[in-house]
Amino acid sequence: MRTALAIARKELAVAFTTPWAYAVFTAMAALSSFFFVSLLEQFQQVQALAREHGWSRLPPDSVVYRNLTDGVVVQLWGVVLIITLFVAPFLSMRLFAEEKRQKTFALLLTTPVRPVDIVLGKYLGGLGLIFVTLGLTLVFPVLLSVVGSGTNGPALEWPTVLLGYGAVLLWGATCMAVGLFISALTESQMLAAFLTFTVLLPWMLLRGVALSTAEPLRSFLNYLSFDTQLQGMIQGVLEVQALVFFASVILFSLLLTHRAVEAQRYA
Amino acid sequence: MPITENPIIEVRNLTRRYRDRVAIQDLSFTVGEGEILGLLGPNGAGKSTTMKILTGFLPPSEGSAKVAGFDVSTHPMEVKRRIGYLPETPPLYPELTVHGYLTFVAALKQLPGRAVRAEVERVAGLTGVSDVLGRVLQNLSKGFQQRVGIAQALLGSPPVLILDEPTEGLDPAQRAELRALIRSLAGRHTVLLSTHILPEVTVTCQTVLILHQGRVVAHEAIDTLAKSHGQAENASLEEVFIKLTAA
């Protein structure tokens, strides 16, 4: 375990000296604040309409705009999920690919480090990176609860906000696990990023495919879709099924990575 | 072939194929404890492959290799604990400082936490990189990078050192220093080094192993090499080498 932590620490030290990580942080901060501002504007518009005509005369789906939690933060988490899908491959791509290209992989494989420690260390380093990236978005709910005020009680329902944020972190952890495995298969960072993206995106969009199929395939595809699994938690409903689903995807990816690292010796 | 007492490296009928190409074929040799063995051979003779198998980086296709009594295939961890390895390309992370890098390798080798600082300073002193400990690896010259690679192999004083072309990229003065360093390790460490600079071998090594097309063509103490291959006693290593690898 000590070597795993040393590898994770090295991963973070290297990442924070390269411009890549900062580019990703900037992208996340810029995109999420752009969407945050437009979501706020939308929220204000609906609120203004409601004051003029009353909630009962607005379309039924505008009910989510009655409070800041559902009207802004939950929507924002939904957007952050999509941004994560686009930026995570750029964080995970170098984890193994760079070691192979630089020939430093030989160092990991010829020192007395077990493959499981290599995989765990790499994954922990990757988790550190994605959590820092996602940590930037916590500023928005904090801002809302400091500046905003509700008609009765605090502006935000923190349990809902935090559970939604938990879903965002879980999704980030899943993206990194899949990216880690793909990075272990190639020397090329570009290829690793591209392949990770082409695996994650259709998987996310599986729900759309499910719509045009018949039962029982439909339920099956729906169950496999990242999007379906995340919906409940994002809205503040803790679902054991979703937790199990993502834990399995992560564990399975790590097992595959472990196989890939071991198989390296037989390349 | 010299008979070695207390062999620390034992290679038996070792064969390695890459798909259809045979890199080394039926290789057998032993290296005694404290010996310095020079591995010679033209490019593509199988020097690096042999070293990669001994370090547990590549599995053999056939045959066995043992280091300190442990088989590389069945007890890779025990073998790796006893080996310091410098690959052909020094495995450096360009973004790290020399100190950060050596500390990281010390952690990979699981040296006890308290000893790391002193150990990093010791190997830095031995390889002459003490003055650049704070600098970032990618800004160092090739010579310094090579020396950091050697420092990394020396961390934790492993009983066996496997150095793949350690003098690559060094200037003549640095080469002389490195030769002196390697000679000073004799007795306490067993060193297996590969090179294609022949005079290097004559001054550093006690024994040479010449590979040609994946086979052993000579394994001899330096002093007796010329004689046993039918050359004049004062024939240089170069002459013997050319004769043996001419086929």
Boltz contact constraints between the chains, C-beta under 6 A:
constraints:
  - contact:
      token1: [A, 3]
      token2: [B, 108]
      max_distance: 6.0
  - contact:
      token1: [A, 6]
      token2: [B, 107]
      max_distance: 6.0
  - contact:
      token1: [A, 10]
      token2: [B, 104]
      max_distance: 6.0
  - contact:
      token1: [A, 14]
      token2: [B, 95]
      max_distance: 6.0
  - contact:
      token1: [A, 17]
      token2: [B, 95]
      max_distance: 6.0
  - contact:
      token1: [A, 103]
      token2: [B, 89]
      max_distance: 6.0
  - contact:
      token1: [A, 103]
      token2: [B, 91]
      max_distance: 6.0
  - contact:
      token1: [A, 104]
      token2: [B, 91]
      max_distance: 6.0
  - contact:
      token1: [A, 104]
      token2: [B, 93]
      max_distance: 6.0
  - contact:
      token1: [A, 106]
      token2: [B, 57]
      max_distance: 6.0
  - contact:
      token1: [A, 106]
      token2: [B, 87]
      max_distance: 6.0
  - contact:
      token1: [A, 106]
      token2: [B, 91]
      max_distance: 6.0
  - contact:
      token1: [A, 107]
      token2: [B, 91]
      max_distance: 6.0
  - contact:
      token1: [A, 109]
      token2: [B, 57]
      max_distance: 6.0
  - contact:
      token1: [A, 110]
      token2: [B, 55]
      max_distance: 6.0
  - contact:
      token1: [A, 110]
      token2: [B, 57]
      max_distance: 6.0
  - contact:
      token1: [A, 110]
      token2: [B, 85]
      max_distance: 6.0
  - contact:
      token1: [A, 111]
      token2: [B, 108]
      max_distance: 6.0
  - contact:
      token1: [A, 111]
      token2: [B, 109]
      max_distance: 6.0
  - contact:
      token1: [A, 112]
      token2: [B, 77]
      max_distance: 6.0
  - contact:
      token1: [A, 112]
      token2: [B, 80]
      max_distance: 6.0
  - contact:
      token1: [A, 112]
      token2: [B, 81]
      max_distance: 6.0
  - contact:
      token1: [A, 113]
      token2: [B, 108]
      max_distance: 6.0
  - contact:
      token1: [A, 265]
      token2: [B, 59]
      max_distance: 6.0
